[in-house]
């Protein structure tokens, strides 16, 4: 599959959780990229994936027992914990995270985490209540203070039937985080750059309890903010109301209305790049009612609208404060390229990322099929996961700013 003596190695600790199956795909991605994978499968992990699958994909022996004489004869657990350039825990269960935070060492995985002198990257996966529990959040803080890196968790539907943050990050995102951690400063081409990203919908109030919003999930914008941060940028993410976890290393400013979003963007300047992904409401209610509208008061209310500021166009025309690279998004249903190209000119941006929202699974889904339109050319990108589109775009931004 790849060279037999990889120059970069990870020690992959696979914890117990339904998401453990994604560790197999992660192993495949790493091997494909020439990264050596030495797996530790916990007892709980072995309830979900087999040592045989893991070993076949890793092309290496799977370690699982702290007290195995055979394992110890081949490689002692202390040596094992230091035999890689990076220790990756995926899925990192609440239990593994708690053990690592408190320095427990009752099994091979926790012992390796305590004995290692290498950087540690954790990809948490657990039920939403377990993730949000103060004990877990405290443990995460302890590990971050100790220097551990994190990728995810994502938000979404879970195997346990609940919904929220706690889902293991997708294998391509974990792979990217691993590559960034392995490559160190060379993989941080955006170090010293400031990126401004808008994401999510806006919420325009009608009265104290009602408002107008849209179905934007914020996923693509959040993925872009995360990808830019992984490449070393300082990222300010100005976000409308969404139910997503803030990507690691990203400064998030929460706003509701288009006008608040514009003000937050202007306050965040100067920036080297602005990526405007938010689905901003084009109109707001002229006069917001100060008290809740009552239906007895003679039929439905007549609402009058006024146009919202165009955040992208305003920032693109902000003279000396204009980010060097201004990128807009265009969701179109027909004549995608022509409409997007007209938008590029109208809004004064450098690139437009256009997508055809009639494609099944794009709106609110995990994938995107986009065109990158600049003043002089159009590129058609193959359909890919939103995380992968985000990574490719972040790479392109880095090339353009370098
Ligand atoms: N945008 C913005 N502020 C607005 C409206 C849009 O910053 N008030 C940005 C979006 O974040 C996106 C781009 O402009 O990057 C295109 O948004 P879109 O809604 O497609 O553009 P519109 O100008 O609303 O065009 P139309 O609805 O006519 O397609």
Boltz pocket constraint, residues with backbone or C-beta under 6 A from the ligand:
constraints:
  - pocket:
      binder: B
      contacts: [[A, 198], [A, 258], [A, 276], [A, 277], [A, 278], [A, 279], [A, 280], [A, 281], [A, 282], [A, 308], [A, 309], [A, 310], [A, 311], [A, 312], [A, 313], [A, 327], [A, 328], [A, 329], [A, 330], [A, 331], [A, 343]]
      max_distance: 6.0
